[in-house]
Amino acid sequence: MNYRHAFHAGNFADVVKHALLTRLVLYLQRKDRAFRVYDTHAGRGLYDLSGDEALRTGEHLAGIDRLIGSLVASEPLLADYLRVIEEVRQEHGARAYPGSPLLVRRLLRRQDRLSAYELHPQDGQALAALFAGDVQAKAIALDGWLALGAHLPPKEKRGLVLIDPPYEESGEIERMVGALEKAHRRWPGGVFALWYPIKRASERQRLHDLLKASGIPDILAAEFFREPFSDDERLVGSGLAVVNPPFTFGAEAETIMAALRQVLGEGGRLPPSLVAIAAETP
């Protein structure tokens, strides 16, 4: 599956991912101490939903366009996410949509920092231009997988790593779990959030099994199903597996996903929203 960000900006999976990501960042702000966010596959950072790539798929029509203006948009746990979108649109135009690095940047306090990695030449240049002159955000032209081994832990000692690869190559799930194992050994106290598309039940289960076999404790997966699994193996949902999840994350994720299902869901009997993949170490 090719999940290059520009073609899917603002779709239902983006909405869920960004709403949950917002809550993780805000939880880190409960302490005054600075933290750092790493975005390993950052993309451009800013997207135009009236642009060619977005219009080619039209996925935003069943995502952010459904949410904005709906009754669900009044859900308090979505307020900060939607506030950032409104701020970005006031600055960049009515059809702008923030990718994860820009969303995170807009949520940071003065003492917090962002390291955003993007290897694709055009997207990397766009990301660098977006953060040019910004002392709190750094765009880095480096393979995000390498960054997990080279740049952890941060000097701040607190923070979050978002791992959101494009799934362009076979074996991406195995690569992601292997990189997580190495990163977790370097920084066992960090919060790691792994995004993944859900198309096939067997592939989803393989990821769960690999994460459990990794021996990493305290992994909670928040999974949003727009519809049940289908024979044509289309994208039916997405997941965010969180290592060292904040104690508030499970309840907030359930509330957010239940609200979003009202406007983004297509019906049918759906699996539970939360899966405890690995228990916290006693």
Salt bridges, closest charged atoms under 4 A:
ASP14 OD1 - LYS17 NZ 3.27
ASP14 OD1 - HIS18 NE2 3.74
ASP52 OD2 - ARG56 NH2 2.56
GLU53 OE2 - ARG4 NH1 3.93
GLU53 OE2 - ARG44 NH2 2.77
GLU59 OE1 - HIS8 ND1 2.91
ASP65 OD2 - ARG95 NH2 2.99
ASP80 OD2 - ARG23 NH1 3.88
ASP80 OD1 - ARG83 NH2 3.44
GLU87 OE2 - ARG83 NH1 3.03
GLU91 OE2 - HIS92 NE2 3.55
GLU91 OE1 - ARG106 NH2 2.67
ASP112 OD2 - ARG109 NE 2.79
ASP123 OD1 - ARG4 NH2 3.01
ASP123 OD1 - ARG44 NE 2.99
ASP134 OD2 - ARG105 NE 2.68
ASP143 OD2 - ARG175 NH2 3.56
GLU156 OE2 - ARG36 NH2 3.01
ASP164 OD2 - HIS5 NE2 3.93
ASP164 OD2 - LYS17 NZ 2.58
GLU169 OE1 - ARG175 NH1 3.87
GLU172 OE1 - ARG175 NH1 3.86
GLU174 OE2 - ARG206 NE 2.80
GLU203 OE2 - ARG200 NH2 2.85
GLU223 OE1 - ARG204 NH2 2.75
GLU223 OE2 - HIS208 NE2 2.83
GLU227 OE2 - ARG226 NE 3.58
GLU227 OE1 - ARG234 NH2 2.65
ASP232 OD2 - ARG234 NH1 2.80
GLU233 OE1 - ARG200 NH1 3.30
GLU252 OE1 - ARG23 NE 3.08
GLU266 OE2 - ARG66 NH1 3.29
